[in-house]
Amino acid sequence: MEKNFMRVEDVAKELGVSKSYAYKIVQRLNGELKEKGYLTISGRVNRKYFMEKFCYGSDERRDL
């Protein structure tokens, strides 16, 4: 079963970037989610939102 959240380490591995840069990405994505009214967890990002923002998601745009 795939987990709903990605840790900083998962983001770094998926994108091939350093953990420090991945943390900046997670912070930015969580900031966007907070603006939409979602609760976030520091150091983790919603997998579905991450995939949509990095062009891994579906063609149509949907809210979480």
Backbone atoms as SQL, in Angstrom:
CREATE TABLE atoms (id INTEGER PRIMARY KEY, chain TEXT, resi INTEGER, resn TEXT, atom TEXT, x REAL, y REAL, z REAL);
INSERT INTO atoms VALUES
  (1, 'A', 1, 'MET', 'N', 0.841, -1.181, 0.000),
  (2, 'A', 1, 'MET', 'CA', 0.000, 0.000, 0.000),
  (3, 'A', 1, 'MET', 'C', 0.889, 1.249, 0.000),
  (4, 'A', 2, 'GLU', 'N', 0.598, 2.156, -0.878),
  (5, 'A', 2, 'GLU', 'CA', 1.370, 3.389, -0.999),
  (6, 'A', 2, 'GLU', 'C', 0.926, 4.384, 0.066),
  (7, 'A', 3, 'LYS', 'N', 1.883, 5.012, 0.716),
  (8, 'A', 3, 'LYS', 'CA', 1.576, 5.970, 1.775),
  (9, 'A', 3, 'LYS', 'C', 1.075, 7.281, 1.168),
  (10, 'A', 4, 'ASN', 'N', 0.255, 7.993, 1.946),
  (11, 'A', 4, 'ASN', 'CA', -0.335, 9.244, 1.476),
  (12, 'A', 4, 'ASN', 'C', 0.636, 10.413, 1.511),
  (13, 'A', 5, 'PHE', 'N', 1.690, 10.303, 2.308),
  (14, 'A', 5, 'PHE', 'CA', 2.637, 11.399, 2.441),
  (15, 'A', 5, 'PHE', 'C', 4.038, 10.963, 2.066),
  (16, 'A', 6, 'MET', 'N', 4.782, 11.894, 1.510),
  (17, 'A', 6, 'MET', 'CA', 6.181, 11.665, 1.164),
  (18, 'A', 6, 'MET', 'C', 7.043, 12.421, 2.154),
  (19, 'A', 7, 'ARG', 'N', 8.100, 11.791, 2.631),
  (20, 'A', 7, 'ARG', 'CA', 9.074, 12.457, 3.495),
  (21, 'A', 7, 'ARG', 'C', 10.074, 13.192, 2.613),
  (22, 'A', 8, 'VAL', 'N', 10.858, 14.058, 3.243),
  (23, 'A', 8, 'VAL', 'CA', 11.876, 14.822, 2.522),
  (24, 'A', 8, 'VAL', 'C', 12.807, 13.870, 1.773),
  (25, 'A', 9, 'GLU', 'N', 13.171, 12.766, 2.396),
  (26, 'A', 9, 'GLU', 'CA', 14.066, 11.792, 1.765),
  (27, 'A', 9, 'GLU', 'C', 13.445, 11.219, 0.488),
  (28, 'A', 10, 'ASP', 'N', 12.128, 10.975, 0.512),
  (29, 'A', 10, 'ASP', 'CA', 11.423, 10.448, -0.667),
  (30, 'A', 10, 'ASP', 'C', 11.433, 11.464, -1.802),
  (31, 'A', 11, 'VAL', 'N', 11.200, 12.725, -1.459),
  (32, 'A', 11, 'VAL', 'CA', 11.198, 13.799, -2.467),
  (33, 'A', 11, 'VAL', 'C', 12.592, 13.926, -3.079),
  (34, 'A', 12, 'ALA', 'N', 13.625, 13.905, -2.240),
  (35, 'A', 12, 'ALA', 'CA', 15.004, 14.021, -2.735),
  (36, 'A', 12, 'ALA', 'C', 15.332, 12.883, -3.690),
  (37, 'A', 13, 'LYS', 'N', 14.948, 11.680, -3.338),
  (38, 'A', 13, 'LYS', 'CA', 15.219, 10.512, -4.181),
  (39, 'A', 13, 'LYS', 'C', 14.442, 10.594, -5.499),
  (40, 'A', 14, 'GLU', 'N', 13.176, 10.963, -5.409),
  (41, 'A', 14, 'GLU', 'CA', 12.320, 11.039, -6.601),
  (42, 'A', 14, 'GLU', 'C', 12.844, 12.060, -7.612),
  (43, 'A', 15, 'LEU', 'N', 13.324, 13.202, -7.115),
  (44, 'A', 15, 'LEU', 'CA', 13.771, 14.282, -7.999),
  (45, 'A', 15, 'LEU', 'C', 15.275, 14.274, -8.253),
  (46, 'A', 16, 'GLY', 'N', 16.006, 13.474, -7.493),
  (47, 'A', 16, 'GLY', 'CA', 17.455, 13.429, -7.664),
  (48, 'A', 16, 'GLY', 'C', 18.136, 14.702, -7.190),
  (49, 'A', 17, 'VAL', 'N', 17.646, 15.241, -6.066),
  (50, 'A', 17, 'VAL', 'CA', 18.212, 16.465, -5.512),
  (51, 'A', 17, 'VAL', 'C', 18.683, 16.199, -4.080),
  (52, 'A', 18, 'SER', 'N', 19.374, 17.184, -3.494),
  (53, 'A', 18, 'SER', 'CA', 19.840, 17.042, -2.118),
  (54, 'A', 18, 'SER', 'C', 18.656, 17.113, -1.148),
  (55, 'A', 19, 'LYS', 'N', 18.887, 16.617, 0.067),
  (56, 'A', 19, 'LYS', 'CA', 17.839, 16.657, 1.077),
  (57, 'A', 19, 'LYS', 'C', 17.509, 18.094, 1.472),
  (58, 'A', 20, 'SER', 'N', 18.509, 18.969, 1.488),
  (59, 'A', 20, 'SER', 'CA', 18.238, 20.359, 1.861),
  (60, 'A', 20, 'SER', 'C', 17.352, 21.044, 0.811),
  (61, 'A', 21, 'TYR', 'N', 17.592, 20.751, -0.466),
  (62, 'A', 21, 'TYR', 'CA', 16.754, 21.331, -1.521),
  (63, 'A', 21, 'TYR', 'C', 15.355, 20.707, -1.494),
  (64, 'A', 22, 'ALA', 'N', 15.292, 19.407, -1.227),
  (65, 'A', 22, 'ALA', 'CA', 13.999, 18.737, -1.128),
  (66, 'A', 22, 'ALA', 'C', 13.169, 19.336, -0.001),
  (67, 'A', 23, 'TYR', 'N', 13.819, 19.701, 1.098),
  (68, 'A', 23, 'TYR', 'CA', 13.099, 20.313, 2.209),
  (69, 'A', 23, 'TYR', 'C', 12.494, 21.650, 1.785),
  (70, 'A', 24, 'LYS', 'N', 13.209, 22.430, 0.986),
  (71, 'A', 24, 'LYS', 'CA', 12.671, 23.697, 0.478),
  (72, 'A', 24, 'LYS', 'C', 11.445, 23.445, -0.400),
  (73, 'A', 25, 'ILE', 'N', 11.503, 22.394, -1.201),
  (74, 'A', 25, 'ILE', 'CA', 10.367, 22.047, -2.059),
  (75, 'A', 25, 'ILE', 'C', 9.163, 21.667, -1.206),
  (76, 'A', 26, 'VAL', 'N', 9.392, 20.835, -0.194),
  (77, 'A', 26, 'VAL', 'CA', 8.312, 20.410, 0.697),
  (78, 'A', 26, 'VAL', 'C', 7.707, 21.622, 1.397),
  (79, 'A', 27, 'GLN', 'N', 8.535, 22.549, 1.861),
  (80, 'A', 27, 'GLN', 'CA', 8.035, 23.764, 2.509),
  (81, 'A', 27, 'GLN', 'C', 7.167, 24.581, 1.556),
  (82, 'A', 28, 'ARG', 'N', 7.614, 24.706, 0.318),
  (83, 'A', 28, 'ARG', 'CA', 6.855, 25.487, -0.655),
  (84, 'A', 28, 'ARG', 'C', 5.501, 24.838, -0.962),
  (85, 'A', 29, 'LEU', 'N', 5.511, 23.533, -1.183),
  (86, 'A', 29, 'LEU', 'CA', 4.262, 22.829, -1.474),
  (87, 'A', 29, 'LEU', 'C', 3.314, 22.891, -0.280),
  (88, 'A', 30, 'ASN', 'N', 3.843, 22.731, 0.926),
  (89, 'A', 30, 'ASN', 'CA', 2.999, 22.824, 2.115),
  (90, 'A', 30, 'ASN', 'C', 2.449, 24.234, 2.287),
  (91, 'A', 31, 'GLY', 'N', 3.222, 25.249, 1.916),
  (92, 'A', 31, 'GLY', 'CA', 2.724, 26.621, 1.956),
  (93, 'A', 31, 'GLY', 'C', 1.536, 26.808, 1.022),
  (94, 'A', 32, 'GLU', 'N', 1.628, 26.232, -0.160),
  (95, 'A', 32, 'GLU', 'CA', 0.521, 26.311, -1.115),
  (96, 'A', 32, 'GLU', 'C', -0.719, 25.606, -0.563),
  (97, 'A', 33, 'LEU', 'N', -0.505, 24.450, 0.054),
  (98, 'A', 33, 'LEU', 'CA', -1.631, 23.709, 0.628),
  (99, 'A', 33, 'LEU', 'C', -2.271, 24.480, 1.786),
  (100, 'A', 34, 'LYS', 'N', -1.455, 25.128, 2.606),
  (101, 'A', 34, 'LYS', 'CA', -1.989, 25.926, 3.720),
  (102, 'A', 34, 'LYS', 'C', -2.859, 27.056, 3.199),
  (103, 'A', 35, 'GLU', 'N', -2.426, 27.698, 2.108),
  (104, 'A', 35, 'GLU', 'CA', -3.217, 28.779, 1.511),
  (105, 'A', 35, 'GLU', 'C', -4.571, 28.281, 1.025),
  (106, 'A', 36, 'LYS', 'N', -4.643, 27.019, 0.659),
  (107, 'A', 36, 'LYS', 'CA', -5.904, 26.416, 0.210),
  (108, 'A', 36, 'LYS', 'C', -6.743, 25.918, 1.377),
  (109, 'A', 37, 'GLY', 'N', -6.195, 26.042, 2.593),
  (110, 'A', 37, 'GLY', 'CA', -6.961, 25.657, 3.778),
  (111, 'A', 37, 'GLY', 'C', -6.691, 24.256, 4.305),
  (112, 'A', 38, 'TYR', 'N', -5.675, 23.586, 3.788),
  (113, 'A', 38, 'TYR', 'CA', -5.354, 22.242, 4.246),
  (114, 'A', 38, 'TYR', 'C', -4.381, 22.286, 5.418),
  (115, 'A', 39, 'LEU', 'N', -4.471, 21.295, 6.282),
  (116, 'A', 39, 'LEU', 'CA', -3.485, 21.119, 7.342),
  (117, 'A', 39, 'LEU', 'C', -2.283, 20.402, 6.750),
  (118, 'A', 40, 'THR', 'N', -1.094, 20.734, 7.225),
  (119, 'A', 40, 'THR', 'CA', 0.120, 20.110, 6.698),
  (120, 'A', 40, 'THR', 'C', 0.969, 19.571, 7.844),
  (121, 'A', 41, 'ILE', 'N', 1.913, 18.705, 7.500),
  (122, 'A', 41, 'ILE', 'CA', 2.850, 18.140, 8.464),
  (123, 'A', 41, 'ILE', 'C', 4.248, 18.563, 8.035),
  (124, 'A', 42, 'SER', 'N', 4.972, 19.179, 8.942),
  (125, 'A', 42, 'SER', 'CA', 6.326, 19.635, 8.634),
  (126, 'A', 42, 'SER', 'C', 7.209, 18.465, 8.217),
  (127, 'A', 43, 'GLY', 'N', 7.930, 18.636, 7.116),
  (128, 'A', 43, 'GLY', 'CA', 8.835, 17.591, 6.637),
  (129, 'A', 43, 'GLY', 'C', 8.176, 16.531, 5.792),
  (130, 'A', 44, 'ARG', 'N', 6.872, 16.665, 5.561),
  (131, 'A', 44, 'ARG', 'CA', 6.151, 15.719, 4.706),
  (132, 'A', 44, 'ARG', 'C', 5.205, 16.481, 3.795),
  (133, 'A', 45, 'VAL', 'N', 4.931, 15.885, 2.642),
  (134, 'A', 45, 'VAL', 'CA', 4.019, 16.523, 1.700),
  (135, 'A', 45, 'VAL', 'C', 3.055, 15.469, 1.160),
  (136, 'A', 46, 'ASN', 'N', 1.858, 15.888, 0.875),
  (137, 'A', 46, 'ASN', 'CA', 0.862, 14.987, 0.311),
  (138, 'A', 46, 'ASN', 'C', 1.366, 14.442, -1.025),
  (139, 'A', 47, 'ARG', 'N', 1.383, 13.121, -1.154),
  (140, 'A', 47, 'ARG', 'CA', 1.924, 12.466, -2.354),
  (141, 'A', 47, 'ARG', 'C', 1.162, 12.873, -3.614),
  (142, 'A', 48, 'LYS', 'N', -0.148, 12.898, -3.534),
  (143, 'A', 48, 'LYS', 'CA', -0.963, 13.251, -4.708),
  (144, 'A', 48, 'LYS', 'C', -0.667, 14.673, -5.177),
  (145, 'A', 49, 'TYR', 'N', -0.551, 15.612, -4.227),
  (146, 'A', 49, 'TYR', 'CA', -0.262, 17.001, -4.581),
  (147, 'A', 49, 'TYR', 'C', 1.132, 17.114, -5.195),
  (148, 'A', 50, 'PHE', 'N', 2.098, 16.420, -4.612),
  (149, 'A', 50, 'PHE', 'CA', 3.459, 16.421, -5.157),
  (150, 'A', 50, 'PHE', 'C', 3.452, 15.918, -6.598),
  (151, 'A', 51, 'MET', 'N', 2.779, 14.812, -6.840),
  (152, 'A', 51, 'MET', 'CA', 2.756, 14.222, -8.178),
  (153, 'A', 51, 'MET', 'C', 2.096, 15.167, -9.187),
  (154, 'A', 52, 'GLU', 'N', 1.026, 15.836, -8.789),
  (155, 'A', 52, 'GLU', 'CA', 0.362, 16.781, -9.691),
  (156, 'A', 52, 'GLU', 'C', 1.268, 17.973, -10.012),
  (157, 'A', 53, 'LYS', 'N', 1.947, 18.500, -9.002),
  (158, 'A', 53, 'LYS', 'CA', 2.792, 19.671, -9.207),
  (159, 'A', 53, 'LYS', 'C', 4.026, 19.364, -10.055),
  (160, 'A', 54, 'PHE', 'N', 4.473, 18.123, -10.045),
  (161, 'A', 54, 'PHE', 'CA', 5.655, 17.746, -10.815),
  (162, 'A', 54, 'PHE', 'C', 5.293, 16.938, -12.059),
  (163, 'A', 55, 'CYS', 'N', 4.093, 17.159, -12.577),
  (164, 'A', 55, 'CYS', 'CA', 3.643, 16.598, -13.862),
  (165, 'A', 55, 'CYS', 'C', 3.588, 15.077, -13.886),
  (166, 'A', 56, 'TYR', 'N', 3.399, 14.456, -12.733),
  (167, 'A', 56, 'TYR', 'CA', 3.198, 13.008, -12.704),
  (168, 'A', 56, 'TYR', 'C', 1.715, 12.670, -12.610),
  (169, 'A', 57, 'GLY', 'N', 0.891, 13.694, -12.343),
  (170, 'A', 57, 'GLY', 'CA', -0.532, 13.469, -12.099),
  (171, 'A', 57, 'GLY', 'C', -1.326, 13.361, -13.382),
  (172, 'A', 58, 'SER', 'N', -2.641, 13.409, -13.216),
  (173, 'A', 58, 'SER', 'CA', -3.546, 13.287, -14.357),
  (174, 'A', 58, 'SER', 'C', -3.540, 14.572, -15.182),
  (175, 'A', 59, 'ASP', 'N', -4.141, 14.510, -16.364),
  (176, 'A', 59, 'ASP', 'CA', -4.193, 15.656, -17.265),
  (177, 'A', 59, 'ASP', 'C', -5.118, 16.749, -16.753),
  (178, 'A', 60, 'GLU', 'N', -6.196, 16.354, -16.085),
  (179, 'A', 60, 'GLU', 'CA', -7.136, 17.349, -15.592),
  (180, 'A', 60, 'GLU', 'C', -6.704, 17.832, -14.211),
  (181, 'A', 61, 'ARG', 'N', -6.968, 19.125, -13.941),
  (182, 'A', 61, 'ARG', 'CA', -6.586, 19.719, -12.658),
  (183, 'A', 61, 'ARG', 'C', -7.728, 19.538, -11.672),
  (184, 'A', 62, 'ARG', 'N', -7.402, 19.018, -10.495),
  (185, 'A', 62, 'ARG', 'CA', -8.416, 18.835, -9.451),
  (186, 'A', 62, 'ARG', 'C', -7.819, 19.259, -8.127),
  (187, 'A', 63, 'ASP', 'N', -8.687, 19.693, -7.214),
  (188, 'A', 63, 'ASP', 'CA', -8.255, 19.947, -5.840),
  (189, 'A', 63, 'ASP', 'C', -8.146, 18.607, -5.140),
  (190, 'A', 64, 'LEU', 'N', -7.444, 18.602, -4.018),
  (191, 'A', 64, 'LEU', 'CA', -7.255, 17.356, -3.268),
  (192, 'A', 64, 'LEU', 'C', -8.549, 16.836, -2.778);
